[in-house]
């Protein structure tokens, strides 16, 4: 292939394809799955990217196959053409034929390697890492089409690679080593011990990590919950709030809690009015529920107070303020 325009067009196409496969590989490696899930509800491309992240080993096999083919294509098309153009040019400058041929080969190799390395790999890699979700979604559909067409070959290559890994004594299906809470806790403790992490931040991060194991039963305050009888008046609710400082007052008899009333809702009612119209359904949690799960549920259901039970009797109440005081003890102490 000696036509310069044809070689140039082929080189541009090959480098663009190489950049595409490199960007796909690094974008899916760096993308946060929860962000792809958030975008998937309204975007077909985001759903395609999410499917690719679910079969990452196959996608990586496809990316590596594409990059390898592009590298071989540059070596078969661009490098010989550049070598062919440079050799007579060097001869015209007075370089002997053998030296011109060797120099042309070396220069062609340098030029092609530079183009492939910088334009076809390093630049798209940096772009994909800087914008992982955006690049993953942008490139998802054409990559899914390539994977559909090449799936049998990719599965065969992946199976061969897994066989070699097993022969080496490793398990290719073993779960990846992640950053679990225990690992993070050890890292935070080490950082605090060596002085790399401020004590205030250490307390906050440790509190957040404890929420994975801490239960609401352990978080229940030692003081009694504020409760008024089921037939209480608005005046009694306000009196309970003034006495305890609690804005949310439980309604019930004995260990049976039937609802909760926020004193704010009663401000326009007279004291002698019944509190029943202002009572809301009570939100309950089992005492074994982790604080992390409880916080997520309370945020989703827009509840600021939860009644903690052991399945039969009321153990106490937990509020968002209790959780915040656990996370930010310095702030909680000043509230």
C-alpha positions in Angstrom: 0.0 0.0 0.0 1.9 3.0 -1.3 -0.8 5.6 -1.9 -0.1 8.2 0.8 -3.8 9.2 1.2 -4.9 5.6 1.6 -2.2 4.9 4.2 -3.0 8.1 6.0 -6.7 7.3 6.1 -6.0 3.7 7.3 -3.6 5.0 10.0 -6.1 7.5 11.3 -8.8 4.8 11.4 -6.6 2.3 13.2 -5.4 4.8 15.8 -9.0 5.9 16.4 -10.1 2.3 16.9 -7.2 1.7 19.3 -8.2 4.9 21.2 -11.8 3.6 21.4 -10.8 0.2 22.9 -8.4 1.8 25.4 -11.1 4.3 26.5 -13.7 1.6 26.9 -11.3 -0.5 29.0 -10.3 2.2 31.4 -13.7 3.9 31.6 -15.4 0.7 32.8 -12.6 0.0 35.2 -12.9 3.5 36.8 -16.6 4.0 36.6 -18.7 3.8 39.8 -21.5 1.3 39.3 -24.0 3.2 41.4 -23.6 6.2 39.1 -24.3 4.1 36.1 -27.3 2.6 37.9 -28.6 6.2 38.5 -28.2 7.1 34.9 -29.6 3.8 33.6 -33.3 4.7 34.2 -33.3 7.3 31.4 -30.6 6.3 29.1 -30.2 3.3 26.8 -26.4 3.9 26.6 -26.2 3.9 30.4 -28.0 0.6 30.5 -25.6 -0.8 28.0 -22.6 0.4 30.1 -24.2 -1.2 33.1 -24.5 -4.6 31.3 -20.8 -4.3 30.2 -19.8 -3.6 33.8 -21.6 -6.8 34.8 -19.4 -8.9 32.5 -16.2 -7.0 32.9 -13.8 -9.9 32.1 -15.5 -10.4 28.7 -15.3 -6.7 28.0 -11.6 -6.5 29.0 -11.0 -9.5 26.6 -12.7 -7.6 23.8 -10.7 -4.4 24.6 -7.4 -6.2 24.6 -8.3 -8.1 21.4 -9.2 -4.8 19.7 -6.0 -3.1 20.9 -3.8 -6.0 19.8 -5.4 -6.1 16.3 -4.9 -2.3 15.9 -1.2 -2.7 16.9 -0.7 -5.5 14.4 -2.5 -3.4 11.7 -0.2 -0.5 12.3 2.8 -2.7 12.0 1.5 -4.3 8.8 0.3 -1.1 7.0 1.7 2.1 8.4 5.2 1.1 9.4 6.2 -0.5 6.0 4.7 2.5 4.2 6.6 5.0 6.3 9.8 2.9 5.9 9.3 2.9 2.1 8.9 6.6 2.0 11.8 7.5 4.2 14.5 5.2 2.6 14.7 7.0 -0.7 14.4 10.4 1.0 17.5 9.6 3.1 19.3 8.3 0.0 18.6 11.7 -1.7 20.4 13.3 1.3 23.5 11.3 0.5 23.1 8.4 3.0 24.3 5.0 1.7 21.5 2.6 0.7 22.1 0.1 3.6 22.3 2.9 6.2 19.3 4.6 4.6 17.3 1.4 4.8 18.2 0.8 8.5 17.6 4.4 9.4 14.3 4.4 7.6 13.2 1.3 9.5 14.2 2.7 12.9 12.5 6.1 12.2 9.3 4.4 10.9 9.2 2.3 14.1 9.7 5.4 16.3 7.0 7.4 14.4 4.4 4.6 14.4 5.1 3.7 18.1 4.8 7.3 19.1 1.5 7.8 17.3 0.1 4.5 18.7 1.4 5.1 22.3 0.5 8.7 22.7 -2.5 9.3 20.5 -4.0 5.8 20.5 -3.4 4.8 24.2 -2.2 7.5 26.6 -4.5 10.3 25.6 -7.7 8.2 25.6 -6.7 6.5 28.8 -6.3 9.9 30.5 -9.6 11.1 29.2 -11.5 7.9 30.3 -10.0 8.1 33.8 -10.9 11.8 34.1 -14.5 11.2 33.0 -15.2 7.5 33.7 -19.0 7.4 33.7 -19.4 9.9 30.8 -16.9 8.0 28.6 -18.4 4.6 29.6 -21.9 5.7 28.6 -20.7 7.4 25.4 -18.9 4.3 24.2 -21.2 1.7 25.5 -23.4 1.0 22.5 -20.7 0.5 19.8 -18.7 -1.7 22.3 -21.8 -3.8 23.0 -22.2 -4.3 19.2 -18.6 -5.4 18.9 -18.9 -7.8 21.8 -22.1 -9.3 20.3 -20.3 -9.9 17.0 -17.1 -11.3 18.6 -18.7 -13.0 21.6 -17.7 -16.6 20.6 -14.1 -15.6 20.1 -14.0 -13.6 23.3 -15.5 -16.4 25.3 -12.9 -18.8 23.8 -10.0 -16.4 24.6 -11.4 -15.9 28.2 -11.7 -19.6 28.7 -8.1 -20.1 27.6 -6.8 -17.4 29.9 -8.8 -18.9 32.8 -7.3 -22.3 32.1 -3.8 -20.8 32.3 -4.6 -19.1 35.5 -5.9 -22.3 37.1 -2.7 -24.1 35.9 -0.8 -21.5 37.8 -2.7 -22.4 41.0 -5.0 -19.4 41.2 -8.8 -19.1 41.0 -9.9 -16.8 38.2 -13.5 -16.8 39.6 -12.4 -15.7 43.1 -14.0 -12.4 44.2 -11.9 -9.3 43.8 -10.3 -7.9 46.9 -12.4 -4.9 47.9 -12.1 -2.2 50.5 -14.4 -3.7 53.1 -15.3 -1.8 56.4 -12.7 -3.8 58.4 -9.9 -2.9 56.0 -11.0 0.7 56.0 -11.1 0.7 59.8 -7.6 -0.6 60.1 -6.4 2.0 57.6 -8.1 4.8 59.5 -6.6 3.6 62.8 -3.1 3.4 61.3 -3.4 6.8 59.8 -4.5 8.3 63.1 -1.7 6.5 65.0 1.0 7.8 62.7 -0.4 11.3 62.8 -1.6 11.4 59.2 -5.3 11.8 60.2 -6.6 14.5 62.5 -8.3 13.1 65.6 -11.6 14.9 64.8 -11.8 13.2 61.4 -10.8 9.9 62.9 -13.8 10.0 65.3 -16.2 10.9 62.5 -14.9 8.2 60.0 -14.8 5.6 62.8 -18.4 6.4 63.7 -19.5 6.0 60.1 -17.8 2.6 59.8 -19.3 1.5 63.1 -22.8 2.0 61.6 -22.2 -1.2 59.5 -22.3 -3.3 62.7 -23.9 -1.0 65.4 -27.6 -1.9 66.0 -30.4 0.5 66.8 -30.9 -1.4 70.0 -27.4 -0.3 71.1 -28.1 3.2 70.1 -31.3 3.6 72.1 -30.9 6.4 74.6 -30.9 5.6 78.3 -33.7 8.2 79.1 -37.4 7.2 78.9 -39.3 8.0 75.7 -41.9 10.8 75.9 -45.3 9.3 75.7 -48.9 10.5 76.3 -52.1 8.4 76.5 -54.1 7.7 73.4 -56.9 10.0 74.5 -54.6 12.9 75.3 -55.4 16.5 74.5 -53.3 19.0 72.6 -52.5 20.7 75.9 -51.0 17.5 77.3 -48.8 17.0 74.2 -47.5 20.6 74.6 -46.9 20.1 78.3 -44.9 16.9 77.6 -42.8 18.8 75.1 -42.1 21.6 77.5 -41.2 19.1 80.2 -38.8 17.0 78.1 -37.8 19.1 75.2 -38.9 16.4 72.7 -40.8 17.8 69.7 -42.1 14.3 68.7 -44.3 12.7 71.4 -45.3 9.1 71.3 -49.0 8.2 71.8 -50.0 4.9 73.5 -50.7 3.1 76.7 -48.1 1.1 78.5 -45.8 -0.8 76.1 -48.3 -0.3 73.2 -47.3 2.7 71.0 -50.0 3.5 68.5 -48.6 6.7 66.9 -46.6 9.8 67.2 -47.5 13.4 67.2 -45.3 16.4 66.3 -46.0 19.3 68.6 -45.6 21.7 65.6 -48.8 20.3 64.1 -50.7 21.3 67.2 -49.7 24.9 67.4 -52.9 26.3 66.0 -55.2 24.0 68.0 -56.6 25.0 71.5 -55.4 23.2 74.6 -58.6 21.3 75.1 -58.7 19.9 71.6 -58.0 16.1 71.1 -54.6 15.2 69.9 -55.9 12.2 67.9 -56.3 14.1 64.6 -52.6 15.1 64.7 -51.3 11.5 65.4 -49.3 9.9 62.6 -48.5 6.3 62.1 -45.5 5.2 64.1 -42.4 3.9 62.3 -40.9 0.8 64.0 -37.6 -1.0 63.8 -36.4 -4.2 65.3 -33.6 -3.7 67.8 -31.3 -6.0 65.7 -31.4 -3.6 62.7 -28.1 -2.0 61.9 -27.8 1.7 62.1 -26.7 1.9 58.5 -29.8 0.0 57.3 -32.0 2.0 59.7 -30.7 5.4 58.5 -31.2 4.4 54.8 -34.8 3.3 55.6 -35.6 6.4 57.6 -34.3 8.7 54.8 -36.3 6.8 52.2 -39.5 6.9 54.2 -38.9 10.4 55.5 -39.1 9.4 59.1 -37.1 11.3 61.7 -38.1 9.0 64.6 -38.3 5.3 64.9 -39.7 3.2 67.8 -37.3 0.3 68.6 -38.9 -3.0 69.6 -37.7 -6.5 70.5 -40.6 -7.9 68.6 -43.0 -7.6 71.5 -42.3 -4.7 73.7 -40.9 -1.2 73.1 -37.2 -0.8 73.9 -37.0 2.9 73.2 -36.8 5.4 70.3 -34.1 6.4 67.9 -34.0 9.7 66.0 -31.8 11.1 63.3 -30.3 13.3 65.9 -29.1 10.3 67.8 -27.3 9.0 64.6 -25.8 12.4 63.9 -24.5 12.6 67.5 -22.8 9.3 67.0 -21.3 10.4 63.7 -20.3 13.9 64.9 -19.7 13.7 68.6 -18.3 17.2 68.8 -21.3 18.7 67.0 -23.7 16.5 69.1 -22.2 17.8 72.3 -22.9 21.4 71.4 -26.5 20.8 70.3 
